[in-house]
Amino acid sequence: MKVAFLLNDLQLSGGVGVVVEHARQLQHHHGFESVLVLAREQEDPSWAYRGLPDLRVEALPSARLESFDVAVATWWETAFSLFELDAARYAYFLQSLEDRFYQAEEPERIGAALTLDLPVDFITEARWIAETLRRTRPEARVFYVRNGVDKTAFPLAERLDVRGRHRPLHVLVEGYAQVWFKGVEQAAWAAGAMREPHHLTLVVPDREDLPEGIAADEIAGPLPRDEMSELYARSDVVLKMSSVEGMFGPPLEGFHRGATCVVTPVTGHDEYVEHGWNGLVTEWDDLRGTARRLDLLAADRRLLHFLRTNAVETARAWPSWEQAGQFMAAALGRIRRLPPPRPSGRRLAADVRAAMDMNRHLVVQRNLMASELEPVWKIKGSRWYIRLRRFRHSRVGRVLTWPVRRLLRGSAEENRAE
């Protein structure tokens, strides 16, 4: 069976890593021919994913000359190239509802949402995505395939050492700093607001994008999986304050190496995190409350050990990539045998109308806000206001406004700590 997985690129990304691992498992253990098709030209060198050298990577123009049993889109942008491939069946591997990665006014949000109306079979890694698809598109076929974990790179901690109060709580935060929904900045501030002794490690591939003022005991990244595994083993807590996820892997990898987690109730967390059993669930934007949860783990080492022990047991029951590959092979095999799905023109028309209405509402709101702010822009553009600003930055102006600036600076620091 010949399968094409469409990708935008092969850069460092959890989603791309999942696709590469599935393709590898299918080819090595299930007799598939897996082809990674790049929907756009590769700009930077590929990340060194496990098994990538064993897979065939083709550009879209050359892949158009081949025939496949199943072609699989893996990201909403790749869905626009999906039907350019000659395939008997078409599928869409959803690792999140991808319109949520964009703000309401961004046109990409509409494009990502409309790809869910394509006449394809869906494969997803999280129960919440499968349930949402079944509610919104009851006529579509949805296959649930959990992500696996590389049990060799992240071996289970067979024996947990009890980490006493003499050792500061080791907190690990990872993710891209520039991606707003990963919450790296918020997590770093929350850890920094702790009262108990702690050691904060940030793993950020784009460390140059970290905001000024964030302090950490260690900043690293990007890291290969063996170094990341060792870092998990040295950590007590994986802290994630994401606002958008499909089914995030880092806390689960930390579970394998003996770390617990503190996470937001983001979609997908309930795949394996149980509050008070193997981790703690905090609230979005509650930096002070998150800091208190971390302080609790730093002060109560019995609770910390309880959560870490149950985290390892949760990881023990989680499937390996070899097991996950069996489910992906079964899903693709069934998609190939079943008749192709019928397109839903009624659904597509309704979604296009909804997108137009939403865009019209945003334009109206933007114009209304612009009219309300027009007096403010007029004031800011006036000659006396410009002179006042120049005076504010003069030596005399800085002396006269110093008490107010000090008061505002103190208020901003208090809000940041909260």
C-alpha positions, 0 to 999 in steps of 0.5 A: 500500500502506497501512502503520501503524507503532505507536509509544508516542511520538515522543520522542528515541530511536534506535529511534523515529528508525529507524521514522520514517526507514523510514516516510519512505522508504516514502512518498517513494520506494516509493508507500506511505502510511505512518501513524504510530499512537501507542498512547498519548497524547503527553505531551511535544512530538515530537522534530524527526525528519527527514521527520516533518512529511510523515508522518501521525500518528494517535492509536489511537482514530482509527486504529481506524476505518481499514483497513491492508494491514499493521500493524507493532508497533515495541515490545513495549508497542505489540504489545498494541494491534496487533490493535486495528487493522483490517489484512490482515496484522500484523508486528512490527519488532524492534530488540532482544529487548526483555525484556533491557531489564528486570531478572529481577524486573520484570513487564515482562520477562515481558510483553516475552518473551511478545509474541514468541509472537504470530502475526505476521511478524518484521522485524529490523535485526540478524543476531543477532536474526534467528538467535535468532528462527529458533532459538526460533520455527522456524515463523515468518517473519523478514525481515532489514532493516539500518538505513541511515545518512543520508549527507547528515547524516553525509557520509563523510570523504573525506580523513583528517587525521593527528592527532599527539601534540600533540593530546589524544585526543578521546573521545566518549560518548553515551547516556541517563545514567538507562538502566542498560544504556547504560553511560554512567557506566562509559564516563565513568569509564573515560575519566577513568582514562586516563593519556594526555592526552585530551578527554572529551565527554559527549552526554547528553539527561538530563544532570541524571541524571549521577552526581556526581563524573563529570568531562568537558571538555564536556557537551552534549545533546540535539543535532540530527543536524547538530551531532552530525555535527560532533561526530563529525568532531572526535572520534577515538574513540566509546566505548560500554560498553553491555550491551544493544543491538540494532544501535547506530548511534552508532559507525557514524555516527562511522565516517562522519565519521572516528572509530574506536570502543572498544566492548563485545562487546554484541549487534549490535557484530559487524554492523560492528565488527572488533577491530583493523581498524576499532575495538577491543573491550573487556570489560564492567566492565573500566574499567581495561582500557578506559582502557588501550585508550584510552591505546594509541590516544592514544600510538600515533597510527599505530594510531589512523589505521589504525583510522580509515581502515578505519572510513571504508571500512566506512562507505562500504560501509554502505547509505544510508537510501534503500537500506535503504528498498528492503529494507523495502518488499520485506519488507512487500510479501512479508508482504502477499502471503503467507498470514497466519502460523498461531498457535502455541498450544503455544509460547505455553502453554510460555512461559506455564508457563516465566514462571510457574516463573521468577516462582515461583523468584524469590519463593522466593529473595526469601523465603529472602533475607528470612528470612536477613536477618531477624536483621540487620533486628532488630539495625538496629531495636534501641535500642542500634544507633540510639543508636550511629548517633546517636553516629557522627554526633556530633562526638566520633563523627566524630573517633573514626571518621575513620581508618576512614572514610578507609580505606573511602573510599580503597578505594571510589575504587580500586574505582571506578578499576578 
